[in-house]
Amino acid sequence: MFRMEENQSTVDEKKFHKLDPKKKPLYLAIGIVMVAIVLPALLYLYYTTALNRPAQSEVEKAFVIEKGESASSISQRLYDNGLVNSKVLFNFYLLANSLQAKLQAGTYTIPAGCSVKNLSQLFQQGRSDTKITFLEGWRVEEVAQEASSKFSNVNYQSFVDLAKDYEGSLFPDTYEFSSNANEETIIDAMKANFATRTQDLLTDANLAKVQLTKEQVLILASIVEREVITENDRKIVAGILLKRLKEGITLGADATTQYAVAPKGNTWWPKNLTVDDLNSQSVYNTRKVAGLPPTPICSPGLSSIKAVIELENTPYYYYLTDAQGVSHFAKTLDEHNKSIAKYLSF
């Protein structure tokens, strides 16, 4: 019978550091100091560095803060446009410094690479902006006329040249710009406002519902904007126009002919169209040319865009608007001619 003796191993203190029980409180105190002082210092250093870090935007951009818009909405749009690196950081800085209620509505020119801290300061500045209103149903030339009359740095022809490709997507609204605003500042702000205000309307689902592209919706909406006034009538007219379009019937919308032959005299929308006007071979003259015109004819408001998305199907093929702005509908050309004789013969 053998008895196995237990090996008593000892720690070689030359190879392994043995913690002195008497020093445990010291090490614990050092750990607490690290957590309580050093870690917060590192976090604060990271925070201040992030506040002053330039955003990823490489170009100057216009940005509109709407009256009464929440800080969370502003931070989300800033992030979506690449104007801040972190919406959470922007919101936290506002909250930590009680700045959420101090953001001023207006149109801002955001420098490329602007930091969160500088952006917050910019939005608090009391601005002496010039207020300007662009009406629903205006064409680019009318927008250019109004802008050039209010701002010395805006040239009418330069504005038209830069904005013409965006006919229909310059959102009609009231804006505030600094006195040194130029063509690009105003156009960019109107385009950005359009994108924000129509994002819930011009969705893939809504476009699929009416089987139209975004551009086609805007073209129809621009015609509806110029042709009729009330929201209910706009839905009916949108339905008539789309039905005629699908059946290959000319739209026959006077507003498109007005767009084609203007300017006449002092107006961009001549009411008294001549025989020559009505026979114009312009691609915008929907009395002669079937299909949609190549571009929108004006800046439609939300009501007209919504009318196309939510168009009303009716048995009507014709409509007219009398001198009082009342719309009259007809199923046949004969009925329509009777309406013309009754409401438009003076």
Helices and strands as residue ranges (DSSP letters): G 21-23, H 24-33, I 34-38, H 39-52, E 61-65, H 71-80, H 87-96, G 100-102, E 106-110, H 116-124, E 130-133, H 140-150, H 156-163, G 164-166, E 174-177, H 183-198, H 204-210, H 214-227, H 231-246, H 254-261, H 275-278, H 302-309, E 318-321, E 327-330, H 333-343
